[in-house]
């Protein structure tokens, strides 16, 4: 990869993609886009409402369109939804000049964080939410692992994680200029 033109943050729900993304965009002086927030703005409903009234398939279609648009942006930090990387063909759309980073989190910590944020995520509603989260995380891990880099979001706060991503980007730039 040459000079990164965008950063793509992937990971399970509540892994810190939005928090880290906002911090990183601020450090870089870039724009920040959260796939879920863009979908909500486009449809005029929350993700939870879209899942409940229109279904996951509809949400994934809109999310795919949003991703296709946002992945053309440069000087941008993009936070995907937790399920986007596991959708067929999603990684095929990621341009080469993209620094992709997986923010790792355990299912237990993700559920704790998500429950503190307010209403439960659509995929966690009802009995057995943590068991479903664990199964879902395990099913998605190979998709998340396609990212160029990975960081432990339980061990570091958003500011530290954003700083580490800047370091990754600097290393990419340095190796590109030495070629």
N, C-alpha and C positions, 0 to 999 in steps of 0.2 A: 504494500500500500504506500502511496505517496503521502503528501500532506493531507491529513484528515479534513474533509469538508463538512462533516457532520458527525455527531455522536449519537448512537442508537443504544438506549438502555433497555435491557430485557430482564425479566425475572418474574417470580411469582408475585401474587398480590401482596401488598404491604411490605415489599422488599426495599422500598425507599426510592423507587424510580422517579417519582415526582419531586420529592425533597432534594435528592441528589441532582436531578436534572435542573431544577431552578437554581441551585447553588452553582453548578457547573456553568450554566448559561451566564450567570452574573460574573463569574471569574473570567470567562472568555469574551464577554461583551457580545454574546450571540443571543438569538431568539430561542425561546423554549416552547415546545409543543407537547402536550399530553394527549395521546390518541383518544383516551376516554373523554376528556373534556371537549375535544373537537367534535367527536361523535355527538355528545350531548348538545352542544351548541347547534349543530346541523339539524338534529331531529327535534330539539326543543323539549327533551325529556331526559331524566337521569338514566344511567346505565341500568339500574335496578328496575326502573319502570319499563324500559325497552325490553329487558329480558322477560319480565312478567307479562307484558301485554302483547309483544310482537314476537318474542322468542329469540333464542340464541342465534339461530340461523340468520335471521334478519339483522341482528346486531353485527354478526361476523361479516356480512355483505357490506354494510356501511363502514365498518372498521377497515375492511380491505381497501375500499375506495379512498378513505382518509389516508391510509398508509401509503398508497400509491402516490398520492399528491404530496404528502409531507416528505417522502424519501427523495424528492427532487430538490428540496430546499438545501441551500448551502449556508454555512455559518449558523447552524441550528443544532440544538440538542433535542432529541426526540425520546419520549418515554412511551413505550408500547403498553398496551394492556397485557395482563398476565397470560392470556391465552393466544395472543397474536402470533408469537414465534412458533407455536405448535400447529398453526393452520397450514394446510397444503400450499406450497408455492410461496409462502411468505418470505423466506430467506432468499429465494431467487430474485426478488425485487430489490434487494439491498445493494446499492451501488458500491463499487470497489473502494472508493475513497471515503469509506465509513468506518469509524472506530466503533465497534460494537462491544458492549460490556454487559456481562451477566452479573447482576447483583444477587448473590446467593443469600437465602434465608431458609430456615427450617419451617416446616408446616406449623409446629407449635407456636413459634414466635410470630409467624405471619397471622395466625388466628388471633393471638393476643393483641397485636398491633391493630388489626382490622376491627376488632371489637371495641377498641378505644376510640376509633375514628367516628363511630356513630352507627347508623343502621348497618346490619350485616350485609356482606356482599351477596349477590344473588346465588352464587354457587355454594354458599355456606348456610343458607336458611334451613331451619328445621333441625331435627335430631341428627346426631352423628356428624356435625360439621367438621370437627377436627379430623375424623377418620377420612371423610371425603377430601379434605384439603391435603392430607398426606398422600392419598392415592392419586390425586390430581397432580400434585407436585412431582411425584415419581414418574407419572406418565409424561410430563413435560420436560423433565431434566435433560434428555438428549437434545431436545430442540433448543433449550437455553444454552447448552454447552457448545452450540455452533458459534457463539460469540467469540471474538478474537481474544478477549481478556475476561477474567472473572475476579470478583472481589467479594469478601465476606461482609455483608451489610449488618450482621449482628455484632461484629467486632469493632466497627468504626462508625462514627457519626457522619451525617451527610457532608459536612465541610471537609473532613478528612478524605472521604471517598472521592469527592470532587477534585481535591488536590492530587490524589493518586491518578485519576483519569487524565488530568493535565500533564502529569509526568509521563504517562503512557504516550500521549500525543507528542510530547517533546521528543521522546525516544524514536517515535515513528518518523518525525521530521528529520532528526539527526541522521538516522540510517538512510533516509531517502537522499539526503544531500551528499552522503559519502559514496553513493553509487555512481 
